[in-house]
Amino acid sequence: MQEGGAAVGLAISLTLGAFLITWIIIKYGAILAWKLTVLLGKLFAWSVMLPGTKYAK
């Protein structure tokens, strides 16, 4: 068995690592979602401008 101090240090390290990984996933997930939204907006704008498409007037 591990000693008390080593177990506490391991628990703290694993907790901080889990929070760090979660933060990275949330941060870059939000950035990718925003870029995807902008890209879809640009594609929709082009589809409005091109004749013969569903949204063309």
C-alpha positions as CSV (number, residue, x, y, z in Angstrom):
1,M,0.0,0.0,0.0
2,Q,1.1,3.6,-0.6
3,E,1.8,5.9,2.2
4,G,-0.8,8.6,3.0
5,G,1.2,11.5,1.5
6,A,1.8,9.7,-1.7
7,A,-1.8,8.8,-2.1
8,V,-2.9,12.4,-1.5
9,G,-0.4,13.7,-4.0
10,L,-1.5,11.1,-6.6
11,A,-5.1,12.1,-6.0
12,I,-4.4,15.8,-6.4
13,S,-2.3,15.2,-9.6
14,L,-5.0,13.0,-11.2
15,T,-7.7,15.6,-10.3
16,L,-5.8,18.5,-11.8
17,G,-5.0,16.4,-14.9
18,A,-8.7,15.6,-15.3
19,F,-9.7,19.3,-15.0
20,L,-7.0,20.3,-17.4
21,I,-8.0,17.8,-20.0
22,T,-11.7,18.8,-19.6
23,W,-10.8,22.5,-20.0
24,I,-8.8,21.8,-23.2
25,I,-11.7,19.8,-24.7
26,I,-14.2,22.5,-23.8
27,K,-12.0,25.3,-25.1
28,Y,-11.0,23.8,-28.4
29,G,-14.5,22.3,-28.9
30,A,-16.0,25.8,-28.6
31,I,-13.5,27.2,-31.1
32,L,-14.1,24.4,-33.6
33,A,-17.9,24.8,-33.2
34,W,-17.6,28.5,-33.9
35,K,-15.5,28.0,-37.0
36,L,-17.9,25.4,-38.3
37,T,-20.8,27.8,-37.7
38,V,-19.0,30.5,-39.6
39,L,-18.2,28.1,-42.5
40,L,-21.9,27.0,-42.7
41,G,-23.0,30.6,-42.7
42,K,-20.7,31.4,-45.6
43,L,-21.9,28.4,-47.6
44,F,-25.5,29.5,-47.0
45,A,-24.7,33.0,-48.1
46,W,-23.2,31.6,-51.4
47,S,-26.2,29.4,-51.9
48,V,-28.5,32.4,-51.6
49,M,-26.4,34.3,-54.2
50,L,-26.2,31.5,-56.8
51,P,-29.2,31.1,-59.2
52,G,-31.1,27.9,-59.4
53,T,-30.7,27.0,-55.7
54,K,-33.4,26.3,-53.2
55,Y,-33.0,29.7,-51.5
56,A,-32.4,31.8,-54.6
57,K,-35.1,34.5,-55.4
